[in-house]
Amino acid sequence: FFRFYTGICSALKLTVPSHTIHGIEGQPLHLSVDYNFNATASEIQIIWLFERSQSNPKYLLGSVNQRVVPDLEYQHKFTLMPPNASLRINPLHLSDEGNYIVKVNVRGNGTIAASQKIQVAVDVPVTKPTVHTEPSSGVVEYVGNITLKCTVDRGTRVTYQWMKNGKRLHAGPNYTFS
């Protein structure tokens, strides 16, 4: 279930997801935007900007009356299909994490405008874990300790959970975790 946030400014309604959008590194990501207005339009302009924390927003692309004008640096990465205001990012990289700002201007008997921000988080898939044992033979009978160390080469928001016979292990006299 998705919640959407709607900004209303002088009869122009702009609807974007209100929650953080998670994308997967290397995959395409679609930022869904809907807009409608109750005025006669002679021109419709759509602008997309990107901002990371502590940096100024960068222009990505825009359109006026369905003619798209991309920033040449990003023209193969971002897609806009007017009159739809939604943005497609392909492929998604870690450096694409941040805020995407969409602004829609409608000119008729005057100009009405609305803008919204969409927060994007990029997830890197977790690689197969590797388990190392100390002592390396993995054999300790009745006395001594064995240390199992689990690592992954890549992945975001990684959590570790040890299990024995399909059941989660908890810290106790026989098991310690660090």
QUIVEN-V69355 format. One record per backbone hydrogen bond with DSSP energy under -0.5 kcal/mol. CO is the residue of the C=O (numbers start at 1). NH is the residue of the N-H. E is the energy in kcal/mol with one decimal. If there is no record, write none. Layout:
co = {CO;CO}
nh = {NH;NH}
e = {E;E}
This chain:
co = {3;3;5;6;7;7;9;11;11;12;12;13;14;15;16;20;21;23;24;27;29;29;30;31;32;33;34;36;43;44;45;46;47;48;48;49;50;51;52;58;60;61;62;63;64;66;67;68;69;70;71;71;72;74;74;77;79;80;81;86;87;88;88;89;92;93;94;98;99;100;100;101;102;103;104;105;106;106;107;107;110;112;114;116;118;119;120;121;121;123;123;124;130;130;132;134;135;138;140;141;146;147;148;149;151;154;162;164;167;175}
nh = {18;19;16;8;9;14;12;13;38;9;14;36;7;34;5;22;121;123;27;92;31;89;32;87;17;85;15;13;107;65;105;63;103;60;61;101;58;99;55;50;71;48;69;46;67;68;64;70;62;72;74;75;75;77;78;90;88;82;84;81;31;79;90;29;26;96;97;120;51;102;118;49;116;47;114;45;108;112;42;43;108;106;104;102;100;21;98;23;123;25;125;156;132;151;149;147;138;140;142;143;148;134;150;132;130;127;169;167;164;172}
e = {-1.9;-0.5;-2.2;-0.5;-0.5;-2.1;-1.1;-0.6;-1.3;-2.0;-0.5;-2.0;-2.5;-2.2;-3.2;-0.5;-2.7;-3.5;-2.4;-1.7;-0.5;-3.1;-0.8;-1.9;-0.6;-0.6;-3.5;-3.5;-2.9;-2.6;-2.7;-2.5;-2.6;-2.7;-1.1;-2.6;-3.3;-2.9;-1.5;-2.3;-2.6;-2.7;-3.8;-2.2;-1.8;-0.7;-1.8;-0.5;-1.3;-0.5;-1.8;-0.5;-0.6;-1.8;-1.6;-2.5;-2.2;-0.5;-1.5;-0.6;-3.4;-2.2;-0.5;-2.4;-3.8;-2.1;-1.7;-3.2;-2.8;-0.5;-3.1;-2.6;-2.2;-2.7;-2.0;-3.1;-0.5;-2.7;-3.8;-1.8;-3.1;-3.1;-2.9;-2.5;-3.2;-3.0;-1.6;-2.5;-0.5;-2.8;-0.5;-1.9;-0.5;-2.4;-2.9;-2.6;-1.9;-0.6;-0.6;-2.2;-0.5;-1.9;-0.5;-2.8;-2.8;-2.1;-2.7;-1.8;-3.0;-2.6}
